Amino acid sequence: MGKIYGYVRISTKKQNMERQIRNIQKEYPEAVIIKEVYTGTKFQGRKELNKLIKQLKAGDTVVFDSVSRMSRDAEEGFQVYQDLYKKGIELIFLKEHHIDTMTYKAALHNGIPLTGTNVDYILEGVNKYLMSLAKEQIRLAFLQSQKEVTDLRQRTKEGIETARINGKHIGLASGTKLVTKRSIECKEKIQKYSRDFDGMLSDKECIQLIGIARGTYYKYKREIKDGIC
């Protein structure tokens, strides 16, 4: 049986890797965790990931919290996925299990069995179609990861500009208390979008996007880092 690795990546040194590590170790406690701090989308700059890829052997497994941790560049991510698959490396994406290499392998090897008759011409066409669907699902997952970052930045920029034009102050009045449900939702968004956690946005962009007061935002950030969620 091959080795199991868990790859975690953050975009800045201020971000926290612990959530990704917890998610991976919850399902694969024996996984060897590989840590990376990198802000770009290209594989060339990901030294730890490249080191890992070079030492992988057939039968090894690499677990990612999500496809966005592997790559936000759709074309390059898809190519690396296929290359590793061909080398016999298992890839697991905790948030997108539908594109695990096991799914890809099932589409490739478990197609409709041939009959040895003329019907096989039709069945071969169906099997090729099923395989193309599997490939497209994988490609779409990488494209979606890339698109989410682009769209989020654009929406944030447009929202800030609209607020500026209208002369509006986005956020809660000083001293206003948030209900528990609201605070939980805000903290989830901070962890998703802030570059200090799993996202790509600055504090200013997050405050504008989430729509909370500056003081409340930093209070929630401190609570998240202290484990108070």
VENVEN-V433019 format. One record per pair of residues at least 12 apart in sequence whose C-alpha atoms are under 6 Angstrom apart, sorted by the first residue. I is the first residue (numbers start at 0). J is the second residue. Records with the same first field share a line. If there is no record, write none. Layout:
I=J + J
This chain:
1=58 + 59
2=59
3=30 + 59 + 60 + 61
4=30 + 31 + 32 + 61
5=30 + 31 + 32 + 33 + 61 + 62
6=32 + 33 + 63
7=34
8=35 + 36 + 68
9=36
10=36 + 37 + 38
11=36
13=195
14=195 + 196
15=196
19=64
40=71 + 72
57=86 + 87 + 88
58=87 + 88
59=88
60=88 + 89 + 90
61=90
62=91
63=92
64=92 + 93
65=92 + 93 + 94
67=144
71=144 + 145
72=145
73=141 + 142
77=138
98=137
103=133
106=130
107=130
110=126
155=208
169=210
170=210 + 211 + 212
171=211 + 212
